[in-house]
Amino acid sequence: MQPTSPLSALRTYLRTQALDGMIVPRADAWQSEYAAPHDDKLAWLTGFTGSAGMALVLQDRALILVDGRYQVQVRNEVDLQVWEIHHLHNEPLETHLPAGSRIGFDPMLMVNGQFDALSATGCKLVPLADDPFATLWHDRPAAPNGAIREMPLSVAGESSDDKRARIAAILDTHDADYLAVTQPDNIAWLLNVRGSDIATSPVPLSFLLLSRNRDVEWFVDAGKASGLPQTLLSGLTLSPMGQLVPRCQQIADGKRIQLDADSAPVALRFAVEQHGGEVRWAADPITLIKATKNSVELEGYRDSHQKDGAAWVNFLAWLAHEVPARLAAGKPLTELEAQAKQLTFREQQENFIESSFDTISAAGANAAMCHYHSSEATNTAITADSFYLNDSGGQYHNGTTDATRTLAFGPLDPQRKLHYTAVLKGFLSLITLQFPAGSFGHQIDAFARRHLWELGIDFDHGTGHGVGHQLLIHEAPHRIAKKVNLWPLTAGNIMTIEPGYYLEGEYGIRIENQVEVVDSLPGFCRFASLTMIPIDLSQVELNQLTDQEKQWLDDYHQQVREVLSPRVDSDARPWLFAATAPVRVLVS
């Protein structure tokens, strides 16, 4: 490593502060999955660009910890002669902290649960008063300053005043004087606003204090909020974002302030406890309330998925023509070309705003990286001898979409077909499931894995996640995964179902639909698909499908055909009809 490398610079800083090491998380002060470039310290330090991970820098070791989605990607992005790779969950950070060592950390970037777990290791956690990256990172991007807009009541379905009343009533039951809201999507939902600080994540980076008498102090750059109507601003007190901690110190004496242990910076705990206040630990009630969508929000999801489905069909029909034509001409279509064309089809849809996350356009071995993003350095041709995986979505004015399709443009070998069939059967097993209302995501996760397990294989990511309403693509608190998730699934929740399989260096497979949890038989729920996109059956071993599975596919494809045929381009309509043909036609 060169002496001027980020790692060397950080180690020099640690020596000046008499620190043995420092924890550098991927998270920003809001625990955002997708951080603004200004806040992506882990990427600057290590070169790793994934959305989850952390580093531990010691004087004689440098460790980076990532989850199962990024085990391949991290090895392609960091210097393996310098960085040790560890699994974020199987080898957690606390197993690597030397007892008795002084480890620095930014208290705005660590939540209470992490602080308690790491403090129990025997090391000395030292909160840093200042951000060292402010001086070490010389070409650091500017802090985001995106404009904030109002979310109309006609789209939100409930006024901000009514939402505040609901949350204030919960504070009464918890005997709390204030709720500190630190998750930007919760603030956006509560105030009926949307932001533009982070691409694809329409939330304003800010903090908020809500009192039990419904008073709101919003810690936000006033310039970002200048375009909001006065009717909205008149019910709020605006303060600079950096004043949150001093304000908590000011109001703490004798007050009970509710904090979410999983999302609030531990700096707020220090501010309250060190100034005579009491912390009431409880999940931010907005998180769960927000996850149960009202009727207006649900209608928005359905409408946005029909628009997005039309864009998908136009794109898939174009791909079906373009891939073989370009291969025949000796100029194969690439991942980046396909990604750009797909965006143009979305941009043609009414009320499309932007992508809901960075598109995963992955051909061949690149698809084995669950969260791969193509670049000029990795851009690969889409060929007829392997899979092409596309995971993408859109932010529309009334909803958020997320779907994945894995496609083939020629006959594939038996192993690929076997694995694709197993993924499809897992997808069908879960999406057709009827389950007791209030079931937890981890209780139903195995339905999506059974057919893979029977082959002795699995996938190292969750099977489903919540999706925000014109908000974050990965919305808390619900998850379908092996990991325990104690938030019950009930009617009105929006989830994804997305099993997959990934063979490093060879190919990746994933099939994903966004679904609505709806009431079924008394006391039971089921999933109703929101996604309207044909599923590629060209590589399926159809004789392995049950009659029930074939019937679901036929019913689903009939619905897709009927809903989308009036919406798609005329030259895409023949492809749509062929792609949604009944299974019996494919067999014959």
Secondary structure as the mmCIF struct_conf table of DSSP 4:
data_model
#
loop_
_struct_conf.conf_type_id
_struct_conf.id
_struct_conf.beg_label_comp_id
_struct_conf.beg_label_asym_id
_struct_conf.beg_label_seq_id
_struct_conf.end_label_comp_id
_struct_conf.end_label_asym_id
_struct_conf.end_label_seq_id
TURN_TY1_P TURN_TY1_P1 PRO A 3 THR A 4
BEND BEND1 SER A 5 SER A 5
HELX_RH_AL_P HELX_RH_AL_P1 PRO A 6 THR A 16
TURN_TY1_P TURN_TY1_P2 GLN A 17 ALA A 18
BEND BEND2 ASP A 20 ASP A 20
STRN STRN1 GLY A 21 PRO A 25
BEND BEND3 ARG A 26 ARG A 26
TURN_TY1_P TURN_TY1_P3 ALA A 29 TRP A 30
BEND BEND4 GLU A 33 TYR A 34
HELX_RH_3T_P HELX_RH_3T_P1 PRO A 37 ASP A 39
HELX_RH_AL_P HELX_RH_AL_P2 LYS A 41 THR A 46
BEND BEND5 SER A 51 ALA A 52
STRN STRN2 MET A 54 LEU A 58
BEND BEND6 GLN A 59 ASP A 60
STRN STRN3 ALA A 62 VAL A 66
HELX_RH_3T_P HELX_RH_3T_P2 GLY A 68 TYR A 70
HELX_RH_AL_P HELX_RH_AL_P3 GLN A 71 GLU A 77
BEND BEND7 VAL A 78 VAL A 78
TURN_TY1_P TURN_TY1_P4 LEU A 80 VAL A 82
HELX_LH_PP_P HELX_LH_PP_P1 TRP A 83 TRP A 83
STRN STRN4 GLU A 84 HIS A 87
TURN_TY1_P TURN_TY1_P5 LEU A 88 ASN A 90
BEND BEND8 GLU A 91 GLU A 91
HELX_RH_3T_P HELX_RH_3T_P3 LEU A 93 HIS A 96
HELX_LH_PP_P HELX_LH_PP_P2 LEU A 97 PRO A 98
TURN_TY1_P TURN_TY1_P6 ALA A 99 GLY A 100
STRN STRN5 ARG A 102 PHE A 105
TURN_TY1_P TURN_TY1_P7 PRO A 107 MET A 108
BEND BEND9 LEU A 109 LEU A 109
STRN STRN6 VAL A 111 VAL A 111
HELX_RH_AL_P HELX_RH_AL_P4 ASN A 112 SER A 119
TURN_TY1_P TURN_TY1_P8 ALA A 120 GLY A 122
STRN STRN7 LYS A 124 PRO A 127
BEND BEND10 ALA A 129 ASP A 130
TURN_TY1_P TURN_TY1_P9 PRO A 132 PRO A 132
HELX_RH_AL_P HELX_RH_AL_P5 PHE A 133 LEU A 136
TURN_TY1_P TURN_TY1_P10 HIS A 138 ASP A 139
HELX_LH_PP_P HELX_LH_PP_P3 ARG A 140 PRO A 144
STRN STRN8 ARG A 149 GLU A 150
HELX_RH_AL_P HELX_RH_AL_P6 LEU A 153 ALA A 156
BEND BEND11 GLY A 157 GLU A 158
HELX_RH_AL_P HELX_RH_AL_P7 SER A 160 THR A 173
TURN_TY1_P TURN_TY1_P11 HIS A 174 ASP A 175
BEND BEND12 ASP A 177 ASP A 177
STRN STRN9 TYR A 178 VAL A 181
HELX_RH_AL_P HELX_RH_AL_P8 PRO A 184 LEU A 191
TURN_TY1_P TURN_TY1_P12 ASN A 192 ASN A 192
STRN STRN10 VAL A 193 ARG A 194
BEND BEND13 ASP A 197 ASP A 197
STRN STRN11 ILE A 198 ILE A 198
TURN_TY1_P TURN_TY1_P13 ALA A 199 THR A 200
STRN STRN12 SER A 201 SER A 201
STRN STRN13 PHE A 207 SER A 211
TURN_TY1_P TURN_TY1_P14 ARG A 212 ASN A 213
STRN STRN14 VAL A 216 PHE A 219
BEND BEND14 VAL A 220 VAL A 220
TURN_TY1_P TURN_TY1_P15 ALA A 222 GLY A 227
BEND BEND15 LEU A 228 LEU A 228
HELX_RH_AL_P HELX_RH_AL_P9 GLN A 230 LEU A 233
TURN_TY1_P TURN_TY1_P16 SER A 234 GLY A 235
STRN STRN15 THR A 237 SER A 239
HELX_RH_3T_P HELX_RH_3T_P4 MET A 241 GLN A 243
HELX_RH_AL_P HELX_RH_AL_P10 LEU A 244 ILE A 251
TURN_TY1_P TURN_TY1_P17 ASP A 253 GLY A 254
STRN STRN16 ARG A 256 LEU A 259
TURN_TY1_P TURN_TY1_P18 ALA A 261 SER A 263
BEND BEND16 ALA A 264 ALA A 264
STRN STRN17 PRO A 265 PRO A 265
HELX_RH_AL_P HELX_RH_AL_P11 VAL A 266 GLU A 273
TURN_TY1_P TURN_TY1_P19 GLN A 274 GLY A 276
STRN STRN18 GLU A 278 TRP A 281
HELX_RH_AL_P HELX_RH_AL_P12 PRO A 285 ALA A 291
BEND BEND17 THR A 292 THR A 292
HELX_RH_AL_P HELX_RH_AL_P13 SER A 295 ALA A 328
TURN_TY1_P TURN_TY1_P20 ALA A 329 GLY A 330
STRN STRN19 THR A 334 THR A 334
HELX_RH_AL_P HELX_RH_AL_P14 GLU A 335 GLU A 347
TURN_TY1_P TURN_TY1_P21 GLN A 348 GLN A 348
BEND BEND18 GLN A 349 GLN A 349
TURN_TY1_P TURN_TY1_P22 GLU A 350 ASN A 351
STRN STRN20 PHE A 352 SER A 355
BEND BEND19 SER A 356 PHE A 357
STRN STRN21 ILE A 360 ALA A 363
HELX_RH_3T_P HELX_RH_3T_P5 GLY A 364 ALA A 368
BEND BEND20 MET A 369 MET A 369
TURN_TY1_P TURN_TY1_P23 CYS A 370 HIS A 371
TURN_TY1_P TURN_TY1_P24 GLU A 376 THR A 378
STRN STRN22 ALA A 381 ALA A 381
BEND BEND21 ALA A 384 SER A 386
STRN STRN23 TYR A 388 SER A 392
STRN STRN24 GLY A 394 TYR A 396
TURN_TY1_P TURN_TY1_P25 HIS A 397 ASN A 398
STRN STRN25 GLY A 399 THR A 400
STRN STRN26 ALA A 403 LEU A 407
BEND BEND22 PHE A 409 GLY A 410
HELX_RH_AL_P HELX_RH_AL_P15 PRO A 414 ILE A 431
TURN_TY1_P TURN_TY1_P26 THR A 432 THR A 432
STRN STRN27 GLN A 434 PRO A 436
TURN_TY1_P TURN_TY1_P27 ALA A 437 GLY A 438
HELX_RH_AL_P HELX_RH_AL_P16 GLY A 441 ILE A 444
HELX_RH_3T_P HELX_RH_3T_P6 ASP A 445 ALA A 448
TURN_TY1_P TURN_TY1_P28 ARG A 449 ARG A 449
HELX_RH_AL_P HELX_RH_AL_P17 ARG A 450 TRP A 453
TURN_TY1_P TURN_TY1_P29 GLU A 454 GLY A 456
BEND BEND23 ASP A 460 HIS A 461
BEND BEND24 THR A 463 THR A 463
STRN STRN28 GLY A 464 GLY A 466
BEND BEND25 HIS A 469 LEU A 471
BEND BEND26 ILE A 473 HIS A 474
STRN STRN29 GLU A 475 ILE A 480
BEND BEND27 ALA A 481 LYS A 483
TURN_TY1_P TURN_TY1_P30 ALA A 491 GLY A 492
STRN STRN30 ILE A 494 ILE A 497
STRN STRN31 GLY A 500 LEU A 503
TURN_TY1_P TURN_TY1_P31 GLU A 504 GLU A 506
STRN STRN32 TYR A 507 ARG A 510
STRN STRN33 GLU A 512 GLU A 512
STRN STRN34 ASN A 513 ASP A 519
BEND BEND28 LEU A 521 LEU A 521
TURN_TY1_P TURN_TY1_P32 PRO A 522 GLY A 523
STRN STRN35 PHE A 524 SER A 529
HELX_LH_PP_P HELX_LH_PP_P4 PRO A 534 ASP A 536
TURN_TY1_P TURN_TY1_P33 SER A 538 GLN A 539
HELX_RH_3T_P HELX_RH_3T_P7 LEU A 542 GLN A 544
BEND BEND29 LEU A 545 LEU A 545
HELX_RH_AL_P HELX_RH_AL_P18 ASP A 547 LEU A 564
TURN_TY1_P TURN_TY1_P34 SER A 565 ARG A 567
BEND BEND30 VAL A 568 VAL A 568
HELX_RH_3T_P HELX_RH_3T_P8 SER A 570 ALA A 572
HELX_RH_AL_P HELX_RH_AL_P19 ARG A 573 ALA A 579
TURN_TY1_P TURN_TY1_P35 THR A 580 THR A 580
HELX_RH_AL_P HELX_RH_AL_P20 VAL A 583 VAL A 587
#
